[in-house]
Amino acid sequence: MDDSAVFKISYGVFFLGTEHNGKKNICVVNTVAQVTQEPLKLGVTVLKCNLTAELINESKKFSVGVIGEKVSLDDIAHFGQQCGRDVDKIAGYDCPEDILGNPLFTNGCVASLCGKVTDTIDLGTHYLFIADLVDASNLSEDKPITYNEYRAMKAGTYKSSDSSDEERDTWQCTICHYIYDGEIPFEELPEDYICPVCKKPKNVFVKV
């Protein structure tokens, strides 16, 4: 059996938030799917060691931001590459509450969803949360991205649906391999710019 065949299954990229007893957190996941139509239910899979998974296991609710192609990689890095046990990821970010009181981050998102958990399946390393969809909104007509497209964004090789043929130089942090993808050309960034992931200075970046 060729296990690599499962890599051909398409995954998205999502901001996943929840709240329990006043503690709020948002992480980034790639496994959110509609699992039934009537009733309309979602399935969300999260690593059990993730703080968001622990909170959802207690709160039985979550928010989802469906990430689109205009997302900032800085936002994905902020919510996806640091732990909510070590830093308040909500502080300083616009994360209004949804109808169940979950923090909801929608910058760069094309849709938002709100789920109330009805079943939890322990998969060993992950929880699979099955939830009733209790609220949903379309936020943009932009294209949602797949996980493969997100990896291309990080590598600087992704072309959005409205991009021109003009290519921009790609700059990568030599410490943590973060790919700069801001609107301002890297050469025009101020000298005190730091990598949003590892906090190293601008001079550790190289053109790739």
N, C-alpha and C positions, 0 to 999 in steps of 0.2 A: 504494500500500500504506500502511495506517495502522499505523505501528510501535508506536503507543501500545497496540495490542491486547495486546501481551505483558505490559503492566502488570496485566492481569486474571489472569495466572498466579499462583497462590498460593505464597508463600514463607514459611518459618518464620524463627525466630531461634534461634541456637545459640552456646554457648560451645565453641570448638575449641582443644584443647590438644595439645602434643607435647613431646618431650624428645630432645635429641641431644647426646652427649658432655657431659652434665651441665647443659647449657643448657635451661631450661624456659620455655615461654611459652604464654599463652592469649590468644586474640582472639575477636571476635564476628563471625559470618558469617550469611548468610541462604540459603545454597545447600547443603543436605544432603538427599540423597534415596536411597531404596532404588532400585537399578537392576535387580537381578535377584533372584529368589526361590531358585532352585536352580542354583548355590550362592548363598547370601544375601550380596549385595554392596551396598556403599554408594558413592555418588558425592559428592565434596566439591569445591567450586570456591572458590579463594582467589586474591586478587591476588598476583602474583609478587613485588611489592615488599614484601609483608607478611613480617615476620620469621617468623611461624608457618609460612607457606608455604615459606620457605627451609629451615626446620628439618625440616618434613615431607618435603621433597624429599630430604633426607639420611637421616632416621631411618626413613622408610617406615612410619610408624605415627602414630595420632592418637586422641584422646578427643573425645567429643561430649557436651555437656550440652544436652538439649532443653528450651528455656526455656518456662516456664509463665506463666500470667497473674498469679501472685503474686510475680513477680520484682521485685527492687528496681532501679529505673532507675539508682541509684548504682552497682550492680555492673556493669550493662551499660556505663555510662560509664567505669568503671575499666578494664575489659578491652577495651573497644571504641574508646575515644577517646584513647588514648595509645599510644605505640610502645614495644615491649619492648626496643628498642635504647637507649632513654633512661631507662627505669625498670624495676625488677624488679617486675613485676605480680603475682608469686606471693607476695612477701614480705608477711607479716601476714595472709594469707588461708588459709583451710582448703582446701587442694588436695591430697588424698591421691592416691597413685599408683594407676593401674589395673593390670591384670595384665601390661601391656606396659611399665610404667614411665612412662606419660604422666601429667602433672598433670591432675586431674579436678575441675572446679568445678561443684557441683550445687545451690548455694543457689538456690531459686526454680525448680528444674528438675523436670520430670515423668518424665524417663527419662535414662539414660546409655548410651552406646555406645562400643565400642572397636574400631578398625579397623586392619588390617595391609595396607598398600598393595601392590597387585599390578601396577598400571599407572599411569603418569603421562602425561597428555596436555598438551602445551604449546599453550595457546590464544592465545599472543601476550601479552596483558596478564595472563592468569590461568593457573594450573595446575588441571587437573581430575585429582583423585586418585581412582582406583578401588580399593576395598579390600574384603577379606574381613571380614565381621563376626565377631569372635572372642569378644566378650562383650557382654552387654546386661542392663540392669536397669530395671524399672519402679519409679519413686520416689514417685509421687503419682498420685492419680486426678483431680487438677486438670486444667484445659484447657490444652493448649499454645497459644501465641499465634502468629498470623501476623505477617508484617512490617508489614502495614497496621495491625493492632491495636497493634503496638509504636509506630508513628508516632502513633496516637491516644492512647496512654499519654503520650507526650512532650508532646502538645498538651493533655493534661488532659481529653480528651473520651471516653476509654474507660471503659466500665462492665463490670466483671467479672461472671461468671455468678452470683456470690452477693452482688452489691452491692445495696444498698437504693436507693430513689429519692432519698434525701437527697444533695444535691450539695455539694461542698466547693469553696471559692474556689480558683482556680488562680493560682499565683505563678510568674513567669518571670524568669530572670536577663537583664538588659538587655545584658550583655556577650556571653555565648556562647549565649543563648536556651535554656539548660537549664530544664526544667520540674521544679519540686519536687514529689515524689510520696510523701513519707514519711508514716508513720502519724500523727505529731504535727502538728496544725494549724500552718501556717507562722507565724502570729502568736505561737504559744507557744514557738517555737524560741528558744534563748538568743541573746543579742546578738552573741556571738562565732561564730555559725554562718557558714560560708563555703560558696560554691558548690563542689560536688565536682569540677566540670570545670575552671573557670577560676580558682578560689581567691579570687574577689572576695567582699567582705563582704555580709552580709545586706541592707544598705541599698540595694544595686543591684537588688534584686528588685522587680518591680511586679506588681500584681494584673491578670490578663488575663481 
